[in-house]
């Protein structure tokens, strides 16, 4: 099993998109491109590949994420918790 960094040019992007769209209801999904851009350098997307075949993915936020203001992050992803409303 390998964990490979995914970007817009990855050959595994179509398989990742398919799994992402099947895994989350439309009202809970963001545009896939937003997963690559909204958190900037604090975000990394990895594809799990087994024997050359796509097996899954993970979306990671790096520790620098914790210093960002929560209101800004929530607004960036279109979610406002009740305590912020």
C-alpha positions as CSV (number, residue, x, y, z in Angstrom):
1,X,0.0,0.0,0.0
2,X,1.3,3.5,-0.9
3,X,0.1,6.9,0.1
4,X,0.6,9.3,-2.8
5,X,0.0,13.1,-2.7
6,X,-2.8,14.1,-5.0
7,X,-3.1,17.3,-7.0
8,X,-5.1,18.4,-10.0
9,X,-2.7,16.5,-12.4
10,X,-2.8,13.1,-10.6
11,X,-3.9,10.1,-12.6
12,X,-5.9,8.9,-9.5
13,X,-8.0,12.1,-9.5
14,X,-11.0,10.6,-11.4
15,X,-11.2,7.6,-9.0
16,X,-10.9,10.0,-6.0
17,X,-13.7,12.1,-7.4
18,X,-15.9,9.1,-8.0
19,X,-15.4,7.8,-4.4
20,X,-15.9,11.3,-3.0
21,X,-19.2,11.8,-4.8
22,X,-20.5,8.4,-3.8
23,X,-19.4,8.8,-0.2
24,X,-21.1,12.1,0.7
25,X,-24.6,13.3,0.0
26,X,-24.8,16.3,-2.4
27,X,-25.7,18.7,0.5
28,X,-22.6,17.7,2.4
29,X,-20.1,17.9,-0.5
30,X,-18.0,20.8,-1.6
31,X,-16.6,21.2,-5.1
32,X,-13.6,18.9,-5.2
33,X,-11.4,21.8,-6.3
34,X,-12.3,23.5,-3.0
35,X,-10.7,20.7,-1.1
36,X,-7.5,21.6,-2.8
37,X,-7.7,25.3,-2.4
38,X,-9.8,26.5,0.6
39,X,-7.2,25.6,3.2
40,X,-4.1,26.5,1.1
41,X,-0.8,25.0,2.3
42,X,-2.4,23.7,5.5
43,X,-4.1,21.0,3.5
44,X,-2.9,17.8,1.8
45,X,-4.8,15.1,-0.1
46,X,-3.4,11.6,-0.2
47,X,-4.5,8.7,-2.4
48,X,-4.0,5.1,-1.1
49,X,-2.9,2.9,-3.9
50,X,-2.5,-0.9,-3.7
51,X,-0.8,-2.9,-6.4
52,X,-1.3,0.1,-8.8
53,X,-5.1,0.5,-8.1
54,X,-6.8,3.3,-6.2
55,X,-8.0,2.1,-2.8
56,X,-9.1,5.2,-1.0
57,X,-8.1,8.7,0.0
58,X,-7.7,11.0,3.0
59,X,-7.9,14.8,3.3
60,X,-5.4,16.1,5.9
61,X,-5.0,19.4,7.7
62,X,-1.6,20.2,8.9
63,X,-0.9,21.5,12.4
64,X,-0.6,25.1,11.2
65,X,-4.4,24.9,10.7
66,X,-5.0,25.2,14.4
67,X,-3.8,28.8,14.5
68,X,-6.4,30.0,11.9
69,X,-9.5,31.8,13.3
70,X,-12.4,29.3,13.5
71,X,-14.9,31.8,12.1
72,X,-12.8,32.3,8.9
73,X,-12.5,28.5,8.4
74,X,-16.2,27.9,8.9
75,X,-17.1,30.7,6.5
76,X,-14.6,29.3,3.9
77,X,-16.4,25.9,3.9
78,X,-19.9,27.4,4.2
79,X,-20.7,26.2,7.7
80,X,-21.6,28.4,10.6
81,X,-22.0,26.6,14.0
82,X,-24.9,27.8,16.1
83,X,-22.6,29.3,18.7
84,X,-21.1,31.6,16.0
85,X,-24.5,32.6,14.5
